[in-house]
Amino acid sequence: MKLFWCPRTRAVRAVWLLEEAGVDYEPVLINLGDPDSRDNEEFRKTSPMQKVPALQDGEARLAESGAIALYIADRYASGKLAPEIDDPARGEFLYWMFFTPAVVEPAMVEKFGNHPSNRGQHGWGDFDTMIEIFERGVEDGPWLLGEQFTAADCMVGSSAVFMRMFNILPDSAVLHAYADRCLERPAYQKALAFDAEHASVLETSTD
Ligand SMILES: N[C@@H](CCC(=O)N[C@@H](CS)C(=O)NCC(=O)O)C(=O)O
């Protein structure tokens, strides 16, 4: 299995997930700042938008961190990082799996760009509602599905950590405690250490 990744990007959530699943993989560095590095045929075939992360597993190729998270959890950690297909908890799990790409990330763009919110018209609602729902989702904790840590926590937890890094995570004790719980996980620590170890490659970028 090959993971196309670049330090300091969303690819860290795929690394975290793979570490949680305990799956062996070969990391293939795509330095996004280096056109030669991006011009990797396998990467171009695997990621139609030329974005990281992207995953090649035998004949299966996919990009999008959410798709990768779901693929790994179902294929290699079913019942552990994902409720099994006939488990009623699957509904809630899928909701939170999609919450990051469909709601959190567009709402972050709204916040960063100071775009006018329009809860009824925008598919993601608005930033403040996203935060309210996120808080409600983790207030009982420790994880989104209660006692069971799942791939949805890798998606949503990494979003909380990114929002904190970019200073847009509101002063919410619930959300900060959740982000801290995620960061305490050995697999996340391993992913962050791996990321930091390779971050210097970005300094040699050509643009
Ligand atoms: N929705 C995608 C977003 C991926 C994404 O935007 N990745 C950025 C790095 S964080 C990227 O590859 N940017 C390079 C580019 O667009 O040229 C996902 O969740 O995987």
PDBQT file of the ligand as one rigid body, heavy atoms in Angstrom, charges set to zero:
ROOT
HETATM    1  N1  LIG A 301     -10.747  17.441   0.283  1.00  0.00    +0.000 N 
HETATM    2  C1  LIG A 301      -9.377  16.997   0.193  1.00  0.00    +0.000 C 
HETATM    3  C2  LIG A 301      -8.464  18.189   0.323  1.00  0.00    +0.000 C 
HETATM    4  C3  LIG A 301      -7.049  17.825   0.046  1.00  0.00    +0.000 C 
HETATM    5  C4  LIG A 301      -6.191  19.055  -0.097  1.00  0.00    +0.000 C 
HETATM    6  O1  LIG A 301      -6.669  20.166  -0.376  1.00  0.00    +0.000 OA
HETATM    7  N2  LIG A 301      -4.892  18.866   0.062  1.00  0.00    +0.000 N 
HETATM    8  C5  LIG A 301      -3.990  19.970  -0.095  1.00  0.00    +0.000 C 
HETATM    9  C6  LIG A 301      -2.962  19.934   1.027  1.00  0.00    +0.000 C 
HETATM   10  S1  LIG A 301      -3.730  20.171   2.609  1.00  0.00    +0.000 SA
HETATM   11  C7  LIG A 301      -3.268  19.811  -1.422  1.00  0.00    +0.000 C 
HETATM   12  O2  LIG A 301      -2.932  18.722  -1.830  1.00  0.00    +0.000 OA
HETATM   13  N3  LIG A 301      -3.005  20.936  -2.101  1.00  0.00    +0.000 N 
HETATM   14  C8  LIG A 301      -2.247  20.950  -3.306  1.00  0.00    +0.000 C 
HETATM   15  C9  LIG A 301      -2.957  21.521  -4.470  1.00  0.00    +0.000 C 
HETATM   16  O3  LIG A 301      -4.179  21.671  -4.437  1.00  0.00    +0.000 OA
HETATM   17  O4  LIG A 301      -2.305  21.812  -5.449  1.00  0.00    +0.000 OA
HETATM   18  C10 LIG A 301      -9.077  15.961   1.287  1.00  0.00    +0.000 C 
HETATM   19  O5  LIG A 301      -9.699  16.009   2.352  1.00  0.00    +0.000 OA
HETATM   20  O6  LIG A 301      -8.229  15.105   1.064  1.00  0.00    +0.000 OA
ENDROOT
TORSDOF 0
